[in-house]
Amino acid sequence: MSVAIRVIPCLDVSDGRVVKGVNFVNLRDAGDPVELAHRYDSEGADELTFLDVSASAEGRATMLEVVRRTAEEVFVPLTVGGGVRSVDDVDRLLRAGADKVGVNTAAIARPALVDEVAQRFGNQVLVLSLDARRSDATPSGYEVTTHGGSRGTGIDALAWAREVADRGAGEILLNSMDADGTRAGFDLEMLAAVRAAVGVPLIASGGAGTAAHFADAALAGADAVLAASVFHFGQVSLAEVKRELARAGLPVR
């Protein structure tokens, strides 16, 4: 029996509220994170991901409280990312109740952070968030970006995926910045390219608009499929996604 494809709602949290926009701009309120997490747990989510999009210190303290409240009430694995810059940040989130922690920009600035987190807490704790876009600037045609996809780094996304996997990242959350929020489907070519480059579990993100899109991503090599607004605003249900995955012959929980 193959490992089941995980279906993961993603909640972008700003100052204690869930927000969602297109390409990380024009954010609108989508509800209370603990209430939404509770709903997704009851609807069959396999995991939940919180991304802290508050840059302030106040936002960070609020986020820790949100994680604590969620961990007390929700029993599926919880990944938390956004603004994680050190082993101490990871430690605080795990103590608050996170099961896994996502790192992104800080790892680009200092790749040794990946080694440090993996060595201290284990590979299974570390999710490397990779925001990539199509670009002629790199050999593979995919470039790592920062700041919500607005800044190119010149780093080849496939080379970076290999490096972080070698350094100890337990999973890679691959977010297509070209597709994010568009609901036109995941970037299947990018998914397949990263899948061919690394053996660690791969989470597909960016572009989901229909239940069929999730199955397409899994067939392209994703071990898990993640989305935000289509779940928050009721365009697609978790049950519909799981039915579509099963219809495509993929194992689901």
Backbone as a ProteinNet text record, in pm:
[ID]
protein_1_A
[PRIMARY]
MSVAIRVIPCLDVSDGRVVKGVNFVNLRDAGDPVELAHRYDSEGADELTFLDVSASAEGRATMLEVVRRTAEEVFVPLTVGGGVRSVDDVDRLLRAGADKVGVNTAAIARPALVDEVAQRFGNQVLVLSLDARRSDATPSGYEVTTHGGSRGTGIDALAWAREVADRGAGEILLNSMDADGTRAGFDLEMLAAVRAAVGVPLIASGGAGTAAHFADAALAGADAVLAASVFHFGQVSLAEVKRELARAGLPVR
[TERTIARY]
84.7	0	88	64.6	139.6	97.1	183	150.1	38.4	-60.2	-173.8	-129.7	-193.7	-171	-236.9	-159.8	-213.5	-277.5	-391.1	-460.3	-449.9	-392	-352	-410	-506.4	-545.1	-435.3	-413.4	-311.6	-379.6	-344.3	-402.3	-293	-305.4	-214.7	-267.9	-187.6	-234	-162.8	-240.9	-186.1	-255.3	-176.4	-229.4	-349.6	-337.6	-438.6	-560.4	-561.9	-673.2	-620.6	-704.4	-668.2	-697.2	-599.8	-616.6	-582.7	-633.9	-598	-607.6	-509.9	-512.5	-463.5	-434.1	-376.1	-231.1	-139	4.2	44.8	-18.4	14.6	-15.5	-101.7	-143.9	-296.1	-348.7	-493.3	-553.3	-493.8	-536.5	-675.4	-758.4	-889.9	-909.3	-995.4	-1015.4	-1090.6	-1040.2	-1105.6	-1145.5	-1132.6	-1184.6	-1084.1	-1133.1	-1051.1	-973	-841.4	-760.9	-796.9	-827.8	-859.2	-993.7	-1091.2	-1221.3	-1206.1	-1128.7	-1107.4	-1033.4	-932.5	-856.4	-948	-1035.3	-1131.6	-1221.1	-1267.9	-1355.6	-1284.4	-1160.9	-1087	-1054.2	-1026	-1001	-1124	-1241.8	-1365.5	-1401.7	-1353.9	-1386.1	-1286.7	-1182.4	-1092.4	-957.8	-915.1	-780.7	-677.2	-574.6	-468.9	-364.6	-345.6	-254.7	-308.7	-249.5	-278.4	-146.8	-143.9	-27.1	-69.9	0.2	-17	105.4	83.3	192.8	170.8	265.8	257.5	301.3	206.3	242.1	249.4	246.9	268.9	418.4	471.5	616.3	656.1	561.3	595.9	618.5	685.3	705.3	571.1	475.8	342.3	276.1	294.4	238.9	296.1	423.5	489.5	430.7	411.6	353.3	209.8	134.2	-2.5	-3.2	91.8	97	124.3	213.4	241.1	114.8	35.9	-89.6	-189	-193.7	-281.2	-240	-109.7	-60	-98.5	-79.9	-116.2	-264.5	-349.7	-494.6	-533	-470.5	-503.3	-459.5	-337.8	-283.7	-367.3	-431.8	-516.5	-645.6	-690	-822.1	-818.7	-708.5	-702	-593.8	-621.8	-531.2	-463.8	-474	-395.3	-261.6	-157.7	-27.6	-36.1	36	33.6	174.2	186.7	311.8	296.2	398	393.9	518.7	498.8	611.1	587.3	688.5	678.9	766.8	873.1	959.9	1048.4	1063.6	1149	1294.5	1375.2	1512.7	1620.2	1579.6	1681.2	1628.3	1721.2	1684.8	1593.8	1617.1	1533	1389.5	1372.1	1236.9	1165.5	1237.6	1180	1141.2	1229.7	1204.1	1077.4	1059.7	941.7	812.9	816.1	696.1	662.4	765	740.7	684.5	737.8	688.2	543.8	507.7	370.3	271.5	324.9	235.7	248.4	337.7	359.1	425.4	392.2	456.6	574.5	559.8	665.3	677.8	794.7	819.4	872.7	817.9	861.8	964.6	1069	1167.3	1178.1	1211.6	1218.3	1332.1	1302	1398.6	1526.7	1513.8	1632.5	1727.5	1672.7	1757.8	1831.4	1767	1834.1	1950.5	1926.9	2031.9	2145	2109.5	2210.2	2172	2215.6	2175.2	2208	2308.4	2344.2	2229.2	2133	2016.4	1944.6	1938.7	1873	1943.3	2076.2	2153.7	2126.4	2128.1	2113.9	1978.6	1872.9	1738.6	1724.5	1771.5	1760.4	1840.1	1958.6	2042.6	1985	1925.1	1873.3	1737.6	1649.8	1511.8	1474.9	1559.3	1527.4	1470.9	1498.9	1454.5	1303.1	1230.6	1084.6	1019.8	1094	1039.5	1048.8	1140.7	1175.1	1109.2	1025.8	966	1031.8	1098.6	1162.7	1062.3	1024.3	929.2	1005.4	971.5	1044	946	957.3	873.6	949.5	899.9	973.7	887.7	955.3	886	966.6	900.5	970	1060.9	1181.2	1279.4	1386.3	1429.4	1541.1	1675.4	1671.9	1795.5	1868.5	1804.6	1866.6	1871.1	1963.2	1976.5	1848.9	1775.3	1656.1	1534.1	1542.6	1425.9	1334	1375.4	1298.1	1389.7	1342.9	1424.6	1358.9	1440.3	1393.7	1365.9	1251.8	1216.5	1198.2	1195.3	1163	1058.2	1014.4	918.2	793.1	732.1	607.6	619.8	737.6	758.7	800.3	814	842.6	991.4	1077.1	1222.2	1288.3	1356.6	1435.1	1565.8	1617.5	1743.6	1858	1824.7	1927	1963.2	1898.8	1927.9	1839.6	1900.9	1825.8	1741.7	1611.5	1521	1552.9	1593.6	1623.6	1751.7	1851.7	1976.8	1952.3	1866.5	1835.4	1758.7	1664.9	1589.7	1684.4	1779	1876.3	1960.9	2004.9	2091.5	2019.6	1895.9	1826.9	1790.7	1761.5	1735	1861.2	1975.1	2102	2136.1	2096.2	2126.9	2033.7	1922.4	1837	1692.8	1646.9	1504.1	1422.1	1319.4	1238	1134.3	1088.9	991.5	1019.4	971.6	978.4	836.3	800.4	673.2	700.9	660.7	690.5	573.1	593.8	487.8	520.6	435.5	453.4	402.3	493	453.1	378.9	400.2	325.5	178.8	155.8	20.2	-54.2	17.6	-43.3	-166.8	-277.4	-400.4	-477.7	-426.1	-491.4	-604.5	-600.6	-698.3	-697.8	-584.6	-572.5	-503.8	-470.5	-403.7	-260.5	-209.1	-70.6	23.7	148.2	249.4	304.5	246.3	278.9	419.1	465.7	602.2	704.8	684.2	776	774	653.7	641	719	699.9	766.9	918.1	963.9	1107.7	1169.5	1101.6	1153.4	1144	1034.9	1020.1	1136.3	1178.1	1289	1422.1	1429.3	1555.4	1577.7	1468.4	1483.1	1394.9	1434	1356.9	1271.4	1287.9	1210	1064.8	970.7	831	814.4	722	700.9	555.4	535.1	401	378.4	271.4	239.2	152.9	187.8	113.4	109.2	-1.1	-11.4	-88.9	-213.3	-286.4	-409.7	-440.8	-557.2	-686.1	-770.7	-899.3	-1014.1	-981.9	-1083	-1028.7	-1118	-1075.4	-981.5	-1006.2	-922.1	-778.5	-758.2	-621.9	-535.7	-595.9	-520.2	-473.1	-560.7	-521.9	-411.5	-421.2	-316.5	-181.1	-180.5	-55.1	2.2	-83.4	-36.7	18.7	-47.7	0.1	132.6	158.3	285.1	398.3	365.3	472.1	459.2	351.9	335.3	292.5	349.8	310.7	197.6	182	75.8	33	-91.4	-144.3	-199.6	-167.3	-199.4	-270.4	-369.8	-439	-496.9	-536.3	-590.7	-729.2	-734.6	-860.2	-972.4	-943.1	-1051.7	-1120.2	-1044.5	-1104.2	-1175.6	-1108.3	-1164.4	-1298.8	-1308.8	-1427.5	-1524.2	-1499.4	-1597.8	-1606.1	-1505.9	-1511.5	-1491.9	-1406.3	-1377.6	-1374.9	-1431	-1427.3	-1318	-1276.4	-1177.5	-1231	-1358.8	-1419.2	-1413.7	-1439.1	-1432.7	-1291.3	-1192.6	-1052.8	-1018.7	-1059.1	-1026.4	-1098.8	-1221.7	-1293.6	-1221.5	-1172.7	-1104.2	-970.5	-899.5	-774.7	-802.3	-905.3	-939.1	-980.9	-1056.3	-1100.6	-980.9	-872.8	-751.3	-664	-713.4	-639.2	-532.5	-542.6	-440.8	-490.4	-401.1	-443.6	-472.2	-584.6	-621.6	-656.2	-648.4	-687.6	-838.7
-120.2	0	124.9	212.4	337	428.5	525.3	623.4	713.7	741.5	823.8	965.4	1022	1161.9	1248.6	1337.9	1425.4	1550	1589.3	1710.7	1812.5	1928.8	2023.8	2163.4	2207.6	2348.8	2436.9	2551.1	2646.8	2774.1	2817.6	2939.2	3044.5	3151.9	3266	3353.1	3369.1	3438.1	3571.4	3677.6	3811.2	3871.7	3903.5	3965	3888.4	3753.7	3670.7	3638.4	3681.2	3651.8	3582.5	3497.7	3434.9	3533.8	3551.2	3642.9	3568	3618.5	3558.1	3661.9	3657.6	3744	3668.8	3741	3681.4	3726.7	3631	3661.7	3745.1	3714.4	3776.2	3925.4	3977.8	4118.3	4122.6	4241.8	4261.7	4159.3	4151.3	4051.5	4084.2	3979.6	3998.7	3897.9	3935.2	3854	3725.5	3612.8	3484.1	3412.3	3478.8	3418.2	3399.3	3338.5	3308.7	3180.3	3181.1	3063.3	2938.2	2953.8	2835.6	2776.5	2863.1	2814.5	2742.5	2802	2738.3	2606.3	2603.8	2480.9	2370.7	2408.5	2313.7	2257.4	2346.6	2304.1	2206.3	2239.9	2153.1	2017.5	2018.3	1893.4	1803.2	1860.9	1781.7	1736.9	1812.4	1778.5	1679.8	1642	1538.5	1584.8	1705.5	1749.3	1653.1	1622.3	1533	1608.4	1733.6	1822.3	1964.1	2057	2199.3	2274.3	2380.6	2467.2	2609.7	2671.7	2813.6	2888	2993.8	3081.4	3217.8	3259.7	3387.8	3497.4	3579.5	3687.4	3822.9	3821.7	3944.8	3961.1	4072.8	4092.1	4141.6	4198.9	4266.5	4168.7	4218.3	4138.9	4106.8	4203.9	4179.2	4064.2	4061.3	3953.6	3818.9	3816.4	3691.7	3638	3726.4	3683.5	3634.5	3705.8	3664.6	3527	3502.1	3374.8	3259.4	3278.5	3173.8	3138.3	3239.3	3215	3139.6	3174.6	3103.4	2956.1	2931.2	2793	2716.6	2779.8	2714.8	2677.7	2773.5	2749.2	2639.9	2640.1	2539.7	2401	2392.4	2262	2199.7	2282.2	2231	2168.6	2215.3	2175.6	2087	2087.5	2018.9	1911.6	1795.1	1682.3	1629.5	1704.4	1668.3	1742.3	1692.3	1759.6	1904.5	1991.1	2134.7	2181.6	2239.8	2301	2452.3	2520	2665.6	2725.2	2824	2892.8	3042.5	3113.8	3259	3327.1	3389.4	3464.4	3380.2	3250.7	3163.1	3185.5	3234.4	3274.6	3199	3121.2	3059.3	2930.2	2853.4	2733.1	2769.2	2883.4	2926.2	2951.9	3010	3031.2	2897.6	2798.7	2664.7	2606.5	2619.2	2566.6	2627.1	2758.8	2825.5	2773.2	2754.7	2706.5	2562.7	2479.6	2340.6	2334.5	2418.4	2421.2	2471.9	2559.5	2611.7	2508.7	2403.8	2298.5	2262.3	2330.4	2293.4	2155.8	2079.1	1949.9	1964.1	2056.8	2083.2	2233.7	2278	2420.7	2446	2547.7	2583.5	2695.2	2680.8	2788.3	2822.2	2948.7	2993.3	3093.9	3221.3	3328.4	3316	3280.9	3272.2	3163.4	3056	2948.2	2991.8	3076.1	3129.5	3218.7	3300.5	3390.8	3313.9	3203.1	3126.2	2977.7	2906.8	2767.4	2675.3	2710	2626.4	2615.1	2707.3	2698.2	2564.5	2515.7	2388.3	2275.7	2272.5	2171.2	2179.2	2302.2	2321.2	2271.4	2306.5	2265.1	2113.4	2055.4	1910.5	1833.6	1885	1814.8	1823.4	1936.1	1951.9	1883.7	1893.7	1847.4	1726.1	1693.3	1583.1	1632.8	1557.9	1596.8	1613.2	1528	1525.5	1655.5	1737.8	1864.4	1976	1962.2	2074.8	2065.8	2165.4	2180.7	2302.1	2280.1	2389.5	2445.2	2569.9	2635.1	2699.6	2657	2701.6	2774	2906.7	2988.7	3009	2949.8	2953.3	3009.1	3067.4	3116.7	3078.9	3079.7	3054	3172.4	3140.8	3247.3	3198	3287.3	3255.9	3276.1	3318.2	3353.8	3231.7	3113	2994.9	2879.9	2785.3	2672.7	2589.9	2569.4	2484.3	2557.6	2692.4	2770.8	2804.7	2767.3	2798.3	2865.8	2977.5	3058.7	3067.9	3059	3081.2	3230.2	3261.6	3401.1	3423.4	3550.9	3590	3700.7	3742.3	3852.7	3828.6	3711.3	3679.6	3669.8	3628.9	3611.3	3736.9	3847.8	3975.6	3997.3	3920.8	3939.3	3808.8	3814	3699.4	3692.1	3570.3	3552.6	3513.3	3471	3417.3	3272.7	3214.4	3076.1	2982	2879.6	2780	2695.8	2686.1	2618.9	2470.2	2404.4	2261.1	2238.1	2322.3	2310	2336.2	2434.4	2466.8	2351.8	2292.5	2178.9	2064.9	2036.8	1929.9	1964.4	2090.1	2130.1	2116.9	2166.4	2162.4	2019	1935.8	1794.4	1728.8	1759.9	1705.4	1755.6	1878.8	1937.9	1888	1825.2	1766.8	1810.4	1885.7	1920.4	1792.4	1776.7	1656.7	1658.6	1777.9	1795.2	1926.3	1937	2063.3	2105.1	2226.9	2287.2	2374.3	2326.1	2393.5	2480.7	2611.1	2706.1	2776.4	2758.5	2828.6	2971	3068	3207.5	3257.3	3194.1	3232.1	3190.4	3076.1	3021.3	3062.9	3110.1	3133.9	3222.9	3171.4	3250	3261.2	3203.9	3220.4	3121.2	3006.8	2898.3	2837.9	2848.6	2793.6	2657.5	2604	2474.6	2489.5	2382.8	2380.1	2381.6	2424.9	2419.7	2277.4	2196	2053.1	2028	2110.1	2093	2118.5	2223.7	2253.4	2141.5	2093.8	1983.8	1861.2	1824.6	1705.4	1723.4	1845.9	1872.5	1860.6	1915.1	1905.6	1761.6	1693.4	1552.5	1469	1495.9	1421.9	1455.2	1574.5	1620.7	1572.2	1548.9	1513.8	1395.4	1325.6	1211.7	1240.8	1358.9	1390.1	1418.9	1403	1434.4	1576.8	1590.4	1716.4	1758.5	1881.2	1937.7	2038	2019.3	2110.8	2225.1	2346.8	2465.1	2566.4	2638.9	2748.4	2712.2	2761.2	2748.8	2662.3	2597.9	2508.9	2586.5	2531.7	2594	2495.6	2368	2262.1	2139	2046.4	1921.2	1843.9	1848.8	1775.6	1825.5	1953.5	2008.3	1936.5	1898.7	1832.5	1694.2	1623.6	1492.3	1506.6	1609.3	1634.1	1652.8	1728	1754.2	1625.5	1542.4	1416.1	1324.4	1322	1239.3	1291.4	1423.1	1482	1459.7	1400.8	1367.4	1422.2	1498.1	1553.4	1444.5	1448	1357.6	1417.3	1548.9	1620.2	1738.6	1780.5	1893.8	1995.5	2122.3	2228.9	2342.1	2401	2516.6	2599.8	2721.7	2813.6	2862.4	2958.2	3028.9	2939.4	2839.4	2753.2	2677.4	2647.6	2585.2	2689.5	2803.1	2904.2	2956.7	2978.5	3042.5	2942.5	2812.8	2711.6	2670.6	2709	2667.3	2516.5	2459.6	2316.1	2265.6	2146.8	2088.9	1983.3	1955.3	1849.9	1715.2	1691.6	1564.7	1551.1	1660.4	1657.3	1626.3	1685.9	1660.3	1513.5	1459	1318.5	1223.7	1257.2	1175.5	1177.2	1294.9	1308.1	1231.7	1238.2	1162.8	1013.1	966.8	824.6	783.1	870.8	841.7	825.7	899.4	891.4	772.2	689.4	570.1	596.3	710.6	748.9	713.7	669.3	634.7	758.9	758.1	869.8	813.8	900.7	860.8	872.8
0	0	0	-95.8	-102	12.7	41.8	145.2	93.2	178.1	136.8	103	0	-35.2	72.1	131.4	236.5	175.6	232.1	189.3	302.4	271	375.7	349.6	428	421	478.7	413.8	458.9	505.5	624.2	680	693.2	614	626.2	739	845.3	965.4	980.5	993.9	1017	1138.1	1240.6	1362.9	1417.5	1415.1	1478.1	1393.2	1265.4	1175.4	1050	989.5	862.2	750.1	658.9	545.4	417	304.6	176.2	66.5	-27.4	-144.4	-265.2	-373	-492.7	-501.7	-515	-515.7	-393.8	-280.2	-150.7	-142.3	-229.9	-217.7	-210.7	-174.9	-159.8	-62.5	55.3	153.5	206.9	223	284.9	397.2	491.3	611.7	577	629.5	602.2	730.5	846.6	968.4	1080.9	1188.9	1306.6	1281.9	1302	1267.3	1347.1	1476.3	1557	1513.4	1485	1436.9	1303.2	1212.5	1082.2	1096.9	1182.4	1204.5	1257.9	1350.4	1406.9	1296.2	1209.7	1099.9	1008	971.5	879.4	944	1071.8	1143.8	1133.9	1159.5	1157.3	1015.5	913.9	774.5	712.6	790.1	741.4	690.1	727	688.5	745.4	666.9	714.1	795.5	761.8	834.4	817	892.7	875.9	869.3	790.4	785.2	817.3	912.1	943.5	891.5	816.1	775.2	837.8	919.1	988.3	892.1	848.6	755.6	825.7	960.6	1037.7	1060	1019.4	1032.3	1171.2	1246.7	1372.1	1486.6	1590.6	1711.7	1776.6	1769.9	1824.4	1750.2	1618.4	1537.6	1577.3	1609.8	1648.8	1779.3	1876.6	2004.2	1983.7	1899.9	1868.6	1804.8	1715.1	1644.2	1740.1	1835.4	1933.9	2011.2	2043.4	2115.3	2027	1898.7	1803.7	1794.6	1788.3	1781.3	1907.4	2023.1	2149.8	2152.6	2116.9	2120.4	2021.4	1905.2	1803.2	1848.7	1902.9	1944.7	2056.6	2136.5	2244.7	2191.7	2074.4	2025.2	1901.3	1830.1	1700.4	1707.7	1652.1	1674.8	1548.4	1436.5	1318.4	1326.6	1259.2	1264.1	1215.5	1283	1255.2	1218.3	1098.7	1055.3	1064.1	1117.6	1130.2	1066.9	979.7	916.3	912.8	865.3	854.9	957.6	911.3	1001.6	1091.5	1060	1141.9	1100.7	1194.1	1161.6	1238.2	1338.9	1424.8	1485.6	1541.6	1616.2	1733.6	1795.6	1907.6	1863.5	1743.3	1690.1	1673.1	1621.2	1602.5	1737.2	1834.7	1968.4	2028.1	2013	2068.7	2004.2	1872.5	1802.5	1841	1853	1893.7	2035.3	2123.2	2260.9	2267.1	2172.4	2168.5	2114.9	2048.7	2001.4	1854.8	1780.6	1640.8	1633	1530.2	1504.9	1410.3	1315.1	1217.7	1200.3	1153.9	1137.3	997	931.6	797.7	801.2	721.8	706.1	557.9	529.9	391.7	374.8	393	363.5	445.5	573.2	659.3	611.6	554.4	503.2	377	297.9	178.1	220.4	323.1	372.2	439.4	507.6	581.9	577.3	472	454.2	571.4	651.7	766.8	866.5	861.5	948.9	928.7	804.8	775.6	851.6	844.6	917.9	1067.8	1120.6	1265.4	1315.8	1242.4	1283.9	1273.5	1162.7	1143.1	1248.2	1280.9	1378.4	1518.8	1552	1688.6	1707.8	1607.4	1626.3	1540.3	1442.2	1351.9	1219.4	1113	978.6	971.6	1045.7	1033.3	1078.1	1152.7	1203	1098	1003	916.4	779	748.9	616.3	550	439.2	366.8	266.4	285.6	196.1	81	-40.6	-159.8	-251.4	-255.5	-343.4	-474.3	-582.4	-708.8	-821	-919.5	-1038.3	-1162	-1274.6	-1400.5	-1433.7	-1480	-1504.9	-1600.7	-1688.9	-1778.8	-1709.3	-1582.4	-1511.5	-1455.4	-1459.8	-1399.5	-1500.3	-1480.4	-1574.1	-1590.1	-1479.5	-1487.3	-1542.3	-1542.4	-1581.4	-1465.6	-1342.6	-1221.8	-1121.4	-1066.7	-975.9	-838.3	-734	-597.7	-578.5	-515.5	-489.3	-339.8	-301.7	-164.2	-169.5	-50.3	-38	-121.5	-99.2	-166.9	-317.4	-363.9	-506.8	-580.4	-506.9	-573.7	-600.3	-533.9	-552.6	-595.4	-707.6	-751.4	-674.8	-658.3	-585.6	-678	-800.7	-890.9	-859.7	-756.1	-716.5	-797.6	-854	-929.1	-832.6	-859.3	-766	-750.9	-859.4	-849.3	-770.1	-793.8	-718.5	-569.8	-540.6	-401	-335.7	-406.9	-353	-317.2	-406	-377.4	-255.3	-247.7	-136.9	-2.7	4.3	134.3	173.3	73.6	104.4	159.2	99.6	147.4	287.8	317.4	447.7	558.9	521.8	625	628.2	526.9	522.7	508.1	590.9	587.3	477.5	439.3	332.4	261.6	138.1	65.3	29.7	70.7	32.5	-89.3	-206	-332	-372.8	-368.7	-401.7	-532.8	-632.6	-759.4	-745.1	-751.8	-736.8	-859.6	-975.1	-1095.1	-1082.4	-1019	-1010.6	-884.2	-781.5	-650.7	-659.8	-606.5	-599.1	-728.7	-837.1	-967.4	-991.3	-919.9	-935.4	-1076	-1144.6	-1280.1	-1281.1	-1163	-1154.1	-1105.7	-1046.1	-999.3	-1119.8	-1098.1	-1204	-1208.9	-1295.1	-1298.6	-1350.8	-1443.5	-1496	-1386.8	-1309.2	-1199.4	-1096	-1061.6	-966.7	-1011.8	-1138.2	-1191	-1190.4	-1219	-1222.2	-1083.1	-982.2	-845.2	-795.2	-831.2	-792.2	-845.3	-968.4	-1027.5	-960.3	-897.5	-839.1	-696.3	-621	-479.3	-442.4	-335.8	-288.6	-167.2	-105.1	14.9	-22.8	71.5	41.7	-9.5	-104.7	-175	-157.9	-109	-92.1	-203.8	-281.6	-391.5	-340.8	-380.6	-338.4	-451.7	-458	-553.9	-678.6	-687.7	-812.2	-810.5	-698.2	-695.6	-719.4	-809.3	-836	-838.9	-868	-872.2	-802	-769.2	-705	-796.3	-926.8	-1022.1	-1021.6	-993.1	-989.6	-885.7	-772.8	-667.3	-712.8	-781.6	-834.3	-937.8	-1022.5	-1122	-1054.4	-943.3	-872.1	-813.8	-756.6	-699.2	-808.5	-922.2	-1033.6	-1089.2	-1072.5	-1118.2	-1019.6	-900.6	-807	-667.4	-638.9	-504.4	-406	-286.1	-178	-95	-105.5	-34.6	-119.5	-101.7	-178.3	-80.1	-103.9	-9.8	-82.7	-15.7	-72.8	39.9	5.2	104.8	64.2	-28.3	-52.4	-102.7	-185.2	-236.2	-122.7	-16	101.7	188.8	215	305	255.2	124.2	68.7	4.1	28.4	-5.4	-151.4	-233.8	-374.7	-389.9	-303.8	-308.1	-164.1	-141.2	-5.7	2.2	124.7	145.2	96.3	119.2	75.7	-76.2	-148	-294.9	-343.1	-276.6	-314.3	-293.6	-179.7	-151.1	-247.3	-283.3	-382.1	-516	-555	-683.5	-682.2	-571.2	-557.6	-568.5	-499.4	-504.4	-644.3	-713.1	-848.6	-943.5	-913.5	-995	-956.9	-862.7	-822.1	-717.9	-651.8	-551.8	-411.8	-322.1	-185.5	-104.3	-31.3	57.6	194.2	294.8	430.1	445.1
[MASK]
+++++++++++++++++++++++++++++++++++++++++++++++++++++++++++++++++++++++++++++++++++++++++++++++++++++++++++++++++++++++++++++++++++++++++++++++++++++++++++++++++++++++++++++++++++++++++++++++++++++++++++++++++++++++++++++++++++++++++++++++++++++++++++++

